[in-house]
Amino acid sequence: MTTITTTPEQLIADSRERIDAIDDRIIGLIQERMAVSTVIQEARITSGGRRVHLSREMEVLSHWSDALGKPGTSLAMTLLELCRGRV
């Protein structure tokens, strides 16, 4: 049986490639979320509502905080800012 040993350098390089691929997927998902958020905002405005729904934003913040702790709240704030567009 042949054992292949991975060097630390190779392990790091491979792991960085995986992180880059994951980041690309995350960016794509954020862009998709932004597009869906735009649809919701336009529908809300068309029906006479407000562009931003603060109680919904609080739900989003709570969800991210519950999943990831305090850093999750910061991530959610950034995500909400990206998805709001120009207020």
MOPEQUI-V85656 format. One record per residue. N is the residue number from 1. SS is DSSP state (H for helix, E for strand, L for the rest). PHI is phi in whole degrees, 0 to 359 (none if undefined). BURIAL is 1 if it has 24 or more other ideal C-beta (glycine too) atoms within 12 Angstrom, else 0. Layout:
BEGIN
N	SS	PHI	BURIAL
N	SS	PHI	BURIAL
END
This chain:
BEGIN
1	L	none	0
2	L	262	0
3	L	255	0
4	L	260	0
5	L	259	0
6	L	266	0
7	L	284	0
8	H	303	0
9	H	297	0
10	H	291	0
11	H	300	0
12	H	297	0
13	H	298	0
14	H	296	0
15	H	294	0
16	H	295	0
17	H	298	0
18	H	297	0
19	H	298	0
20	H	299	0
21	H	293	0
22	H	296	0
23	H	301	0
24	H	299	0
25	H	292	0
26	H	298	0
27	H	301	0
28	H	299	0
29	H	293	0
30	H	295	0
31	H	297	0
32	H	295	0
33	H	298	0
34	H	300	0
35	H	294	0
36	H	295	0
37	H	299	1
38	H	299	0
39	H	299	0
40	H	297	1
41	H	299	1
42	H	297	0
43	H	295	0
44	H	296	0
45	H	295	0
46	H	300	0
47	L	271	0
48	L	90	0
49	L	271	0
50	L	270	0
51	L	294	0
52	L	253	0
53	L	249	0
54	H	298	0
55	H	294	0
56	H	293	0
57	H	298	1
58	H	295	0
59	H	297	0
60	H	297	1
61	H	300	1
62	H	296	0
63	H	300	0
64	H	292	0
65	H	295	0
66	H	298	0
67	H	281	0
68	H	232	0
69	L	76	0
70	H	305	0
71	H	300	0
72	H	297	0
73	H	296	0
74	H	296	0
75	H	298	0
76	H	296	1
77	H	300	0
78	H	296	0
79	H	299	1
80	H	297	1
81	H	298	0
82	H	297	0
83	H	278	1
84	H	290	1
85	L	72	0
86	L	276	0
87	L	269	0
END
